[in-house]
Amino acid sequence: MPDRPRMLFSAFNEFVLSHHDQGLWAHPQSRQLELNSIDYWVDVAKLLESAHFDLLFFADVLAPYDIYKGSREPAILSGMQTPVNDPGELIPVLAYVTEHLGLVLTQNVLQEHPYAFARKISTLDHLSRGRIAWNIVTSFLPGAGRNLGYGGLPSHEERYARADDFLDVVFKLWEGSWEDDAVVRDLVNQRYVDPSKVHEINHVGPYYDVVGPHLSEPSPQRTPVLFQAAASNVGIDFAGRNAEILFTSLERSNAASNIAQLRAEAVRAGRRAEDVKIFGGLSFVLGSTEEEARRLDKEFRDAQSLEAAFAKYSAFWQFDLSLLKPTDRLSDILNGTVINNDVRKVLGFSPDVDWTLEEFVRWIATRRAVGTPEQIVEEIEAWQDLGVDGLNITYVISPGTFQDFADHLTPRLIERGLMRSEYAPGTLREKLFGAGPYLPESHPARAARAIFT
Amino acid sequence: MPDRPRMLFSAFNEFVLSHHDQGLWAHPQSRQLELNSIDYWVDVAKLLESAHFDLLFFADVLAPYDIYKGSREPAILSGMQTPVNDPGELIPVLAYVTEHLGLVLTQNVLQEHPYAFARKISTLDHLSRGRIAWNIVTSFLPGAGRNLGYGGLPSHEERYARADDFLDVVFKLWEGSWEDDAVVRDLVNQRYVDPSKVHEINHVGPYYDVVGPHLSEPSPQRTPVLFQAAASNVGIDFAGRNAEILFTSLERSNAASNIAQLRAEAVRAGRRAEDVKIFGGLSFVLGSTEEEARRLDKEFRDAQSLEAAFAKYSAFWQFDLSLLKPTDRLSDILNGTVINNDVRKVLGFSPDVDWTLEEFVRWIATRRAVGTPEQIVEEIEAWQDLGVDGLNITYVISPGTFQDFADHLTPRLIERGLMRSEYAPGTLREKLFGAGPYLPESHPARAARAIFT
């Protein structure tokens, strides 16, 4: 008997060999070695749709992780997020082979000019019949800045100022360039468009000058569903103004207060609290008994590459963990002078156990829900009780983790009302929010429609 | 009995409602109104593969045509190349639904940073198993420059200088960053890559500074097949150095000398004359009798939008044809002072008939081979006799023109040896040139492999 409100489920992925659980690509059940093949990804997307996932999320990076030991070798050796192919070229195929799955493209605002980017997204939205979301990022890797002509990474403030200008351009193109009835399809007079309803945007900003008009006619959603990962204070302000889905790394201890803060930011920006869906993350290993699950989890932990995990977290925290000893205790590190305040914050957030650095990295790299399907569902319910609207599901091995989800979690989640037994009709935004295909009136981007008048 | 050498066939297309024959999207047999739908394009690509086409070529523009009458209205009204979606998002789907068809992406060097572009192409080459070609363009539309942050269009010389730097970057990434045996796939030691065989490129150029390494592992062709349209002298020098396929608008009267000049440019750049395949263009209308073909051609001509043709050629020639009267005779225009030398050249190339401007534009917009299938094949043979290696086939209506080709020309072309009855195995480069998947040693891009040593 359904007794729970619905939750949203996203598959956390990247167009890589190895995303989060390093080394497990070599597991006999993994198909991750097929990373360059369409067929593998088609199977993943179809599996996710059969499992009633709402979203398939593609992360992205534009440089190898190269902080740990001052080198990209530990990351690249284990195929961790390098090589990384272009998710923008994979998503159209996955749109073709699925009918309902939402597809989330991560693209940072340093990578491409907003005029060309806006057309890319409109094209994807047309081809997918309105199932595209954009995860707005500003990049955190200095290497990406060095590869894309910025010398290094622009400051946090400058990246967000650029992101604001970038959004102004794309919102004007998506919302304010073509009126709803600009395309007339008049066969008799061979008029496809009423040109008086297509407008230049004449944007002049600190970073971008764009005349327009937009190159594509309005797509089903116009603006894609706007996804964002919230972290810093500048990021939270930006997300409060713009994001429709916020993916944030939550700890149980502070989830409720963090969620309240994120919703308050949206309200502060003139939006409604319910205009933002908040996603946490979840990794899991399941078995038919708790013992089997624990045994499997241990097998996966033992296969995990610790060196790659050090490389990953060094990049995430932008601090070379090889400057510390793996055997150092957290208490000594936190009291010492080697780390900066940002790293002190992440190493100190769970002070219950005085781990060594190696133990801590191993814990953070492999923490997940482990148990029977019932126990994993209880874990999901616990997240819902803390106030999250959805979960981004990390795979341990692919597609095995998603197959487990489809076989053992989906039926139980449907039974309890946490998942729908059928997809709702319409665009991704309609499926997620239950209202129309376009951004709600309360979203600041709707102001771009003023170009019409 | 096959008695002819093989020719290459490309379908000339663009991700638009209306490419070359304006107004015919409204024809009852056209499916062009489905431009935003994947299914239409999937059908086109499958049809072309069933017709043994070598290539499906996507042109592209990044601004509406806006020279004629100083306005984009005449072009946009008839849906002529605006709206124009992103071909880079369509090609992956067409790669998925075909097995052998080569896919040509046009992208200009102003649009995207070469680091991100190189990954996009490598991804496409992986997903298509080596069937990607890149049509290198530098844009000819001032509007594109205004939309992409260049203010207007950089000068011809500056665009080609930028293109040289752009090619340096992408050649280094495709050819010189990952060695052939860099990917080791060592399951036992969880080593995917030998990091000592992945190299930074450390490019410092006049326009682009890029550290690297390349983000994707080597794709089947590494560098895509390089396509180019040759026009100006600077363009011819650039094409002679780089292009593997040259698409050029040839007149019968000077085809042989133009082809000789294009091949000579390649030789001057240290390459072999046979390293470059030269394509002309062909449009056709066929009927079971010559009379039927002429009747159909007249029907298509009568449906052609002349206003849109004026808008197109005004953009092509970057001269506002509304400054002349449609009833002016070419002889008067050529002797007058309104036109510049570039326009004098195009209006004066065929001086046999002293047309009015309107007659001339109508002629140039609708000239094509008209006749029975046998007569069209003879026309194709005539082009081969003039020295072209292939033809880029323009549709009159889509997919009707390509269906006619499949039904009536393909069998006859196979019979005469002009077309193969089966696709050759391997990558696009192997199918086209009959040698290996990579650029030949004589291509200047191969010098980028020196980073390895």
Interface residues (C-beta under 8 A of the other chain):
Chain A: F15 L17 S18 Q22 G23 W25 A26 L33 N36 S37 I38 V42 L62 A63 P64 R72 E73 I76 L77 S78 G79 T82 P83 V84 N85 D86 G88 E89 L90 P92 V93 A95 Y96 V97 Q111 E112 H113 Y115 A116 R119 K120 S122 T123 L124 H126 L127 G143 R146 N147 L148 G149 G151 R185 L187 V188 Q190 R191 Y192 V193 D194 P195 V198 Y208 D209 V210 V211 G212 P213 L215 S216 E217 S219 A303 S305
Chain B: F15 L17 S18 Q22 G23 W25 A26 L33 N36 S37 I38 V42 L62 A63 P64 R72 E73 I76 L77 S78 G79 T82 P83 V84 N85 D86 G88 E89 L90 P92 V93 A95 Y96 V97 Q111 E112 H113 Y115 A116 R119 K120 S122 T123 L124 H126 L127 G143 R146 N147 L148 G149 G151 R185 L187 V188 Q190 R191 Y192 V193 D194 P195 V198 Y208 D209 V210 V211 G212 P213 L215 S216 E217 S219 A303 S305
